Amino acid sequence: MIFKLGRALGGVVMAVLSFLDCLLLLRLYDWLQRDWLGIEWLKALRHAPGASRWRRALAWTLRRRRHRGLRRVVPAL
């Protein structure tokens, strides 16, 4: 697209197509109600008692308050 339309117009067209693709994937993710990205698993792990040392360490890391940057990007966490 950029090769045929040039940098400016091709870039705009690619940005619009990328936005539409991302919007379509988010709608599909919501409609299928499947946890492709593991976000729901991480939220459940945050409060679940883990049997292994790995799960306890991961849950402790997710509960820490210093990860405010992640909360701005993903408000559900």
N, C-alpha and C positions, 0 to 999 in steps of 0.2 A: 504494500500500500504506500509506504513512504517512498519507495523507488519510483512508483508511477506518478504520485501526486506531489512530491516534494516534501521537504522537511516540515514545513509549517502546516500545510493542509493535510498531509498524510499523518502527521502527529496528532492533529485534532481528530481526524477520523478514527485513528487507532485508540485514542483515549475514550471516545464515545463508545466504540465497540467493546472496549475492555470494561467500561462502566456497565453496559447492558449485560455483558457476560457475567460479571460479578453479581449484579442484581438478580439475574435468572438463577444462578447457583444458590443464592441466599433464599430465594422463594422456594426452590426445589428442596433445599435442606429443611426448611420449615414445614413444607407440605408432607414430606416423607416421614418426618418425625424420627429420623435415625441419627444417631450420634456419630457422624463421620469424623469429626474433628477431635472427639474426646473431651469436649468441654463439660458435658454433663457428668462424665466419669470423674473428672478432676474436682468438680463441685461436690460430688458424693464422697470422694476420697478425703476431702478436706475435713470432714466431720466424722468419718468412720474410723473406729479403732482398728489398727492394722495388726496382723499377726506377725508379719516379718519386719525386720529392721528397716528394709527399704521402704515399705509402705508407711511406717511411722515417721521416717525421715522426710518423705515426700509430703505427708500430711502436715508435719510441723512447718516445712518450708512454705506451704500454701497458706497456713494460718498466720504467718508473720505479718506484721504491720508495715514493714519497710518496703513492700512491693507495691507502692502506690502508683507507679508508672503503669503497671499491668492493669490496675483497676480503671485507669483512665481510658485505656484502649478497649478493654473488655469489661463493661460495667457489671456484668453478671457475676464476676469472680470476686 
